[in-house]
Amino acid sequence: MAPPAIEVSDLRKSYGSVEAVRGISFAVERGEVFGLLGPNGAGKTTTVEILEGYRDRSAGEARVLGQDPARGERALKQRVGIVLQSSGFYPRLTVQEAVAHVAKAYPAPRDPADTISQVGLQESADVRSNKLSGGQKRRLDLALALVGDPELVFLDEPTTGFDPAARRTAWSVVRTLRDLGKTVLLTTHYLDEAQALADRVAIVKDGHIVAEGPPGALSPSSAGYRVSYESQGRRVEHQTANPTDLLHRLTGDALARGERLDALEVARPTLEEVYLELTAEDDR
Amino acid sequence: MSPMALAWQQFRLERKLFWRNPSAAFFSFVLPLALLLLVASVYGGDDDQLEILIPGIAGLSVMATTFNAMAFNLTFLREQGILKRLRGTPMPTTSYLAGFLGSAVVNAYAQVLVVVAIGHLLYDVSWPRDWIALIVFTGAGVLAFGALGIALSHAIPNFDSAAAYVNAIFLPVMFISGVFYSAESLPPALEAAAEALPLKHVVDGLSGAIVTGAGLGEHLGGLAVVALWAGAGAVLAVRGFRWESRGA
């Protein structure tokens, strides 16, 4: 099997006495869309910017496409596309000029006009970027990251500030990237975005990963499945990490009593519940 | 593309951007020319004064097209995240800087030529007597003011305050460096300050090249001062270089 596209172990980053990233480990397989989900200030962007080569790590290991991102090698940058959290390119260049200029820096770029169409900016190709709306600027960011035909794409909160239409375009671009076999590392604080796009999600809080797995299978350590039924006109609810045992016991007891468990439901915690529970203290 | 070809692409982009930014083009091109025409009209046909003014404005142009332009542009590029974005691409840093700086060098030489041409055609100042000295002193000024402009940009917190930082240096240096009148008529303290700074020496060198034809040999001391500033500026420019604005 090919080595992972991204491998991070015990990554740490301090700014003065503040430790923004406190020992993060994860791996992203090739062709995978991996989401770092967490509230603002959790350490997502710091982590991604270390992997993009913008920041040096304080400790730990990081490998991006087999290379150390801190060395800033051109050979690595040729294989990576980056959408930063902030937008912005030369305001007096048109979309077409900007994409064509950046394309020249890559060894085997995609066609600039195709790339512009893919992000839905074909109508604005001749518009200068300072005349674009916020959502259109973000699409330009996406086009600039994709025009080099990278194997790995970093998307740092790619849809923050998007209207629903622009968001759908961005999502379809990410899905296209996955279909093309690209690896994507996505940060977001939108749950639905992580759920819709990511094959696996890591929830980041206070510089740690507090949960990791496919969005459908994430479960918090404490709470778990919710089992509920109606008994004598009342709704009874149990929380358990082990629904098999609980159901066996409940159904056994009910059979012994000759009672039906009306409206029996077993619900897995939604990602939203997991997320809210795991990150709850951030509201203090 | 090779790093060289990318530098050329960046250079062409910088030229395009320069002409698309009327206010920047105004400050580095039109302002020195406007000052030239204005002050020359005050001096009327006084040849001695014009022979001070033409090299003075030429030196001022070198400073405006490099020092001021670098400090403004880099502050803007940083604040807009453009430097950061470029750094994420495989564009080599050296290619980027070569294209970016190359454009400023072109501006400086073009501007000096325009000033010299106006001096000759409108005010009957001779064509430069020593072209080599003209090229050398313009080049030395470009290096010193370019490096110092980059270094200054590191100290400017945001684009809104860039004009204040630049003009706090540019305007006083302009007035004490013999741009509009001979620096020898200054009070001794100001004259000493001008002697220590690069602009006066660039102006003197250009004056030698354009007016007296004294040549490089007569201005080696001044050239050394400019070279020292260029060296110090280069160290500060490189050591303090940031790709992102502070707090971003």
HADDOCK unambig.tbl for C-alpha pairs under 7 A between the chains (distance, minus, plus):
assign (segid A and resid 74 and name CA) (segid B and resid 90 and name CA) 5.12 0.50 0.50
assign (segid A and resid 77 and name CA) (segid B and resid 88 and name CA) 6.74 0.50 0.50
assign (segid A and resid 77 and name CA) (segid B and resid 89 and name CA) 5.89 0.50 0.50
assign (segid A and resid 77 and name CA) (segid B and resid 90 and name CA) 5.05 0.50 0.50
assign (segid A and resid 78 and name CA) (segid B and resid 90 and name CA) 5.35 0.50 0.50
assign (segid A and resid 82 and name CA) (segid B and resid 88 and name CA) 6.62 0.50 0.50
assign (segid A and resid 88 and name CA) (segid B and resid 80 and name CA) 5.66 0.50 0.50
assign (segid A and resid 88 and name CA) (segid B and resid 81 and name CA) 5.83 0.50 0.50
assign (segid A and resid 88 and name CA) (segid B and resid 82 and name CA) 6.11 0.50 0.50
assign (segid A and resid 89 and name CA) (segid B and resid 82 and name CA) 5.13 0.50 0.50
assign (segid A and resid 90 and name CA) (segid B and resid 82 and name CA) 6.68 0.50 0.50
assign (segid A and resid 92 and name CA) (segid B and resid 17 and name CA) 6.60 0.50 0.50
assign (segid A and resid 92 and name CA) (segid B and resid 20 and name CA) 6.64 0.50 0.50
assign (segid A and resid 104 and name CA) (segid B and resid 1 and name CA) 6.80 0.50 0.50
assign (segid A and resid 105 and name CA) (segid B and resid 1 and name CA) 6.71 0.50 0.50
assign (segid A and resid 105 and name CA) (segid B and resid 6 and name CA) 6.87 0.50 0.50
assign (segid A and resid 105 and name CA) (segid B and resid 89 and name CA) 6.89 0.50 0.50
assign (segid A and resid 105 and name CA) (segid B and resid 90 and name CA) 5.59 0.50 0.50
assign (segid A and resid 105 and name CA) (segid B and resid 91 and name CA) 5.18 0.50 0.50
assign (segid A and resid 106 and name CA) (segid B and resid 90 and name CA) 6.40 0.50 0.50
assign (segid A and resid 107 and name CA) (segid B and resid 1 and name CA) 6.89 0.50 0.50
